[in-house]
């Protein structure tokens, strides 16, 4: 989840037109035919993580007695048996210093928690110009921060077009991702493009973007709650081979129906089927208080991870 919440759906044909401007013709082939999944030999290996976004209402809580910081979050991850935690950037101090990042890294190491990554609320579907350049610069800055923290992954976003056509927005997004993936790859950091509405609201949309960028340091940050299609599980199956991180939500949203509890067992089987090796990171958004709901969901995920596939 990012600071922008647009869920506007754009036509797939318009998306293909935008991607074609990069010099690729995707009209005659499916994204799955055009993309090569990550090569992961051996058996599936799924680790349990938690995103700091899960405590979004507590990082800036008006009650000082309930307010937490990123160090408290790391303690929560450790105390609840998480292998890792995503230190979501939205809840860092306004002034991020190297000393602060090093302190976080030390804390996580001593508590046996891997910093799995971070996230920024960028938008790359902007007109060419200073605002888009600023968005790229912010991502590059956080890539540098990730290196200091020892975080191997940053989840990033495409967005919905703002002040520009879908075609041009898509082209600008592709070019921005190429540039930033080059920068990230040189520093050993993966970028995970999240399926988060706008021009990546469907599996076909995000896979077309992924193909157009065609970069070894770019994959999908697969959010299990963000496909609002007739068959979200099918969309997740299509994208799973290209996932570099998985954000597991407690609910799933089928088009035309109310939200319903996610089938964790089915999700884990989808990931095992494609030999996924990485984090299954809980991003908690249910109404139940996170201090009671998160441990319950973590246990459900843990039980499914322990069940033989």
C-alpha positions as CSV (number, residue, x, y, z in Angstrom):
1,X,0.0,0.0,0.0
2,X,1.3,3.5,-0.8
3,X,0.2,7.0,-0.1
4,X,-1.8,7.1,-3.3
5,X,-4.9,4.8,-3.5
6,X,-6.1,5.2,-7.0
7,X,-7.8,2.0,-8.3
8,X,-8.8,3.3,-11.7
9,X,-8.8,0.6,-14.4
10,X,-7.2,1.4,-17.7
11,X,-7.8,-0.6,-20.9
12,X,-5.2,-3.3,-21.7
13,X,-5.2,-2.1,-25.3
14,X,-4.1,1.4,-24.2
15,X,-1.4,-0.2,-22.1
16,X,-0.1,-2.2,-25.0
17,X,0.0,1.0,-27.1
18,X,2.1,2.6,-24.4
19,X,4.5,-0.3,-24.2
20,X,4.8,-0.4,-27.9
21,X,6.3,3.1,-27.9
22,X,9.4,1.6,-26.2
23,X,10.1,-0.3,-29.4
24,X,8.5,-3.6,-28.3
25,X,5.5,-5.1,-30.1
26,X,3.5,-7.0,-27.5
27,X,0.2,-7.1,-29.4
28,X,0.7,-10.6,-30.9
29,X,2.0,-12.5,-27.9
30,X,1.1,-12.9,-24.3
31,X,3.3,-11.6,-21.5
32,X,4.0,-15.1,-20.3
33,X,5.4,-16.1,-23.7
34,X,7.6,-13.0,-23.7
35,X,9.1,-13.2,-20.2
36,X,11.5,-15.7,-18.7
37,X,10.9,-16.5,-15.0
38,X,13.7,-16.3,-12.5
39,X,15.9,-19.3,-12.5
40,X,15.7,-20.8,-9.0
41,X,17.2,-24.3,-8.8
42,X,16.5,-26.6,-5.9
43,X,13.3,-26.7,-3.8
44,X,11.0,-23.9,-2.8
45,X,12.1,-21.9,0.2
46,X,9.6,-19.6,1.8
47,X,10.5,-17.4,4.8
48,X,8.1,-15.5,7.0
49,X,8.2,-11.7,7.1
50,X,6.2,-8.7,8.3
51,X,5.8,-5.2,6.8
52,X,6.0,-2.2,9.1
53,X,3.0,-0.8,7.2
54,X,1.0,-3.2,9.3
55,X,1.4,-0.8,12.2
56,X,0.7,2.3,10.2
57,X,-1.7,3.8,12.8
58,X,0.9,3.5,15.6
59,X,4.0,5.1,14.1
60,X,2.5,8.5,14.5
61,X,-0.1,7.7,17.1
62,X,-1.4,10.8,19.0
63,X,-1.1,8.9,22.3
64,X,2.6,8.7,23.2
65,X,1.9,5.6,25.2
66,X,0.8,3.8,22.0
67,X,3.3,5.3,19.6
68,X,6.0,3.1,18.2
69,X,9.2,3.5,16.2
70,X,11.1,1.3,13.8
71,X,13.1,-0.2,16.6
72,X,9.9,-1.3,18.4
73,X,8.8,-2.8,15.2
74,X,12.0,-4.9,14.9
75,X,11.4,-6.1,18.5
76,X,7.8,-7.1,17.5
77,X,9.1,-9.1,14.6
78,X,11.6,-10.9,16.7
79,X,9.2,-11.6,19.6
80,X,6.7,-13.0,17.1
81,X,9.1,-15.4,15.3
82,X,9.4,-13.5,12.0
83,X,12.5,-14.3,9.9
84,X,12.5,-10.7,8.6
85,X,10.8,-7.4,8.5
86,X,10.2,-4.8,5.8
87,X,11.2,-1.4,7.2
88,X,8.6,0.7,5.2
89,X,10.1,4.1,4.5
90,X,6.9,6.0,5.2
91,X,7.6,5.8,8.9
92,X,11.3,6.8,9.0
93,X,12.2,10.2,10.4
94,X,12.0,13.1,8.0
95,X,15.7,13.5,8.2
96,X,17.2,10.1,7.4
97,X,20.9,9.9,8.4
98,X,23.5,7.2,7.9
99,X,23.9,6.9,11.6
100,X,20.1,6.1,12.0
101,X,20.3,3.5,9.2
102,X,23.3,1.8,10.8
103,X,21.6,1.8,14.2
104,X,18.6,0.0,12.6
105,X,20.9,-2.5,11.0
106,X,22.6,-3.3,14.3
107,X,19.3,-3.6,16.1
108,X,17.9,-6.1,13.5
109,X,21.1,-8.2,13.5
110,X,21.2,-8.5,17.3
111,X,17.5,-9.5,17.3
112,X,18.1,-12.0,14.6
113,X,15.7,-10.3,12.2
114,X,16.7,-9.8,8.5
115,X,15.9,-6.4,7.0
116,X,14.1,-7.8,4.0
117,X,13.6,-4.4,2.3
118,X,11.8,-1.1,2.3
119,X,9.2,0.7,0.2
120,X,8.7,4.1,-1.2
121,X,5.4,5.7,-2.5
122,X,6.7,6.8,-5.8
123,X,4.7,7.5,-9.0
124,X,6.4,7.1,-12.4
125,X,3.3,7.8,-14.5
126,X,3.9,11.5,-14.6
127,X,4.7,13.9,-17.5
128,X,8.4,14.2,-18.4
129,X,9.9,17.0,-16.3
130,X,11.0,18.0,-12.8
131,X,8.4,16.1,-10.9
132,X,9.2,12.8,-12.6
133,X,12.9,13.4,-12.2
134,X,12.3,14.1,-8.5
135,X,10.5,10.8,-8.2
136,X,13.5,9.0,-9.7
137,X,15.9,10.8,-7.5
138,X,13.9,9.8,-4.4
139,X,14.1,6.2,-5.4
140,X,17.9,6.4,-6.0
141,X,18.3,8.0,-2.6
142,X,16.4,5.1,-1.0
143,X,18.5,2.6,-2.9
144,X,21.5,4.1,-1.2
145,X,19.7,3.8,2.1
146,X,18.9,0.2,1.4
147,X,22.6,-0.5,0.8
148,X,23.5,1.0,4.2
149,X,20.8,-1.1,6.0
150,X,21.7,-4.3,4.1
151,X,18.3,-4.4,2.6
152,X,18.2,-6.4,-0.7
153,X,14.8,-5.2,-2.0
154,X,12.7,-2.1,-2.5
155,X,9.1,-2.3,-3.5
156,X,8.2,0.4,-6.0
157,X,5.1,1.6,-7.8
158,X,3.9,2.6,-11.3
159,X,0.8,4.7,-10.5
160,X,-2.1,6.2,-12.5
161,X,-1.5,8.7,-15.2
162,X,-1.4,12.3,-13.9
163,X,-1.6,15.1,-16.5
164,X,-0.5,12.8,-19.3
165,X,-2.1,10.1,-21.5
166,X,-2.0,6.5,-20.6
167,X,0.4,5.9,-23.6
168,X,2.9,8.5,-22.5
169,X,2.5,7.6,-18.8
170,X,3.4,4.0,-19.6
171,X,6.4,5.0,-21.7
172,X,7.7,7.3,-18.9
173,X,7.2,4.6,-16.3
174,X,9.1,2.0,-18.4
175,X,12.0,4.5,-18.9
176,X,12.1,5.5,-15.3
177,X,12.2,1.8,-14.2
178,X,15.0,1.1,-16.6
179,X,17.1,3.9,-15.3
180,X,16.5,3.1,-11.6
181,X,17.0,-0.6,-12.1
182,X,20.4,0.1,-13.6
183,X,21.2,2.2,-10.5
184,X,19.9,-0.5,-8.2
185,X,21.6,-3.4,-9.9
186,X,24.9,-1.7,-9.7
187,X,24.4,-1.6,-5.9
188,X,23.0,-5.1,-5.5
189,X,19.4,-4.1,-4.7
190,X,16.3,-5.6,-6.3
191,X,13.4,-3.5,-7.3
192,X,10.0,-5.1,-7.0
193,X,7.2,-3.4,-9.0
194,X,4.0,-3.9,-7.0
195,X,0.7,-4.7,-8.6
196,X,-1.1,-1.7,-7.3
197,X,-3.9,-0.4,-9.5
198,X,-3.4,2.2,-12.3
199,X,-1.4,0.8,-15.3
200,X,-0.5,-2.4,-13.3
201,X,-4.0,-3.3,-12.1
202,X,-4.0,-6.6,-13.9
203,X,-1.5,-9.4,-14.4
204,X,-1.3,-8.6,-18.1
205,X,-0.6,-5.0,-17.4
206,X,2.3,-5.6,-14.9
207,X,3.8,-8.3,-17.0
208,X,3.8,-6.1,-20.1
209,X,5.7,-3.4,-18.1
210,X,8.1,-6.0,-16.7
211,X,8.9,-7.2,-20.2
212,X,9.3,-3.7,-21.6
213,X,11.9,-2.9,-18.9
214,X,13.6,-6.3,-19.3
215,X,16.1,-5.9,-16.5
216,X,17.7,-8.6,-14.3
217,X,17.2,-6.5,-11.1
218,X,13.5,-5.8,-11.6
219,X,10.8,-8.3,-10.6
220,X,7.3,-8.2,-9.1
221,X,6.4,-7.3,-5.6
222,X,3.4,-9.6,-5.6
223,X,0.6,-8.2,-3.4
224,X,-2.0,-10.9,-2.9
225,X,-4.8,-8.4,-2.1
226,X,-4.4,-5.9,-5.0
227,X,-5.9,-7.8,-8.0
228,X,-9.6,-6.9,-8.0
229,X,-10.4,-9.0,-11.0
230,X,-12.8,-11.9,-11.7
231,X,-10.2,-14.4,-10.6
232,X,-7.4,-12.8,-8.5
233,X,-5.8,-16.2,-7.8
234,X,-5.3,-16.7,-11.5
235,X,-3.6,-13.3,-11.8
236,X,-1.4,-14.3,-8.9
237,X,-0.5,-17.6,-10.6
238,X,0.6,-15.7,-13.7
239,X,2.8,-13.3,-11.8
240,X,4.3,-15.6,-9.2
241,X,7.2,-16.8,-11.5
242,X,8.5,-13.3,-11.5
243,X,8.1,-12.4,-7.9
244,X,11.0,-11.1,-5.9
245,X,8.9,-10.5,-2.8
246,X,5.4,-11.5,-1.7
247,X,3.1,-9.2,0.3
248,X,0.4,-11.4,1.8
249,X,-2.9,-9.7,2.8
250,X,-5.6,-11.1,5.1
251,X,-8.3,-10.6,2.5
252,X,-8.8,-11.0,-1.3
253,X,-11.2,-9.0,-3.5
254,X,-13.0,-10.7,-6.3
255,X,-14.6,-8.4,-8.8
256,X,-18.3,-7.8,-8.0
257,X,-18.1,-9.4,-4.6
258,X,-17.3,-8.4,-1.0
259,X,-13.9,-8.9,0.4
260,X,-13.3,-12.4,1.7
261,X,-10.7,-14.1,3.8
262,X,-7.7,-15.1,1.7
263,X,-7.0,-18.8,1.2
264,X,-3.5,-18.9,2.6
265,X,-3.0,-22.6,1.8
266,X,-3.8,-21.9,-1.9
267,X,-1.4,-19.0,-2.0
268,X,1.4,-21.0,-0.6
269,X,0.8,-23.8,-3.1
270,X,0.9,-21.2,-6.0
271,X,4.3,-20.1,-4.7
272,X,5.6,-23.6,-4.3
273,X,4.5,-24.6,-7.7
274,X,6.7,-22.0,-9.3
275,X,9.6,-22.8,-6.9
276,X,9.5,-19.4,-5.2
277,X,12.4,-18.8,-2.9
278,X,12.0,-15.7,-0.8
279,X,9.9,-13.9,1.7
280,X,6.1,-14.2,2.3
281,X,5.6,-10.9,4.1
282,X,2.4,-10.2,5.9
283,X,1.0,-6.7,5.2
284,X,-1.8,-6.4,7.7
285,X,-4.9,-4.4,6.8
286,X,-7.8,-6.0,8.7
287,X,-10.0,-4.1,11.0
288,X,-9.0,-6.2,14.0
289,X,-6.3,-4.6,16.2
290,X,-2.9,-5.5,14.8
291,X,-1.6,-6.5,18.2
292,X,-4.1,-9.4,18.3
293,X,-4.7,-9.9,14.5
294,X,-1.1,-10.0,13.4
295,X,0.1,-12.8,15.7
296,X,-3.0,-14.9,14.6
297,X,-2.3,-14.4,10.9
298,X,1.4,-15.0,11.4
299,X,0.6,-18.3,13.0
300,X,-1.7,-19.3,10.1
301,X,1.0,-18.5,7.6
302,X,3.6,-20.3,9.6
303,X,1.5,-23.4,9.9
304,X,0.9,-23.4,6.1
305,X,4.7,-22.9,5.4
306,X,5.4,-25.9,7.7
307,X,2.9,-28.1,5.9
308,X,4.5,-30.2,3.1
309,X,3.5,-29.1,-0.4
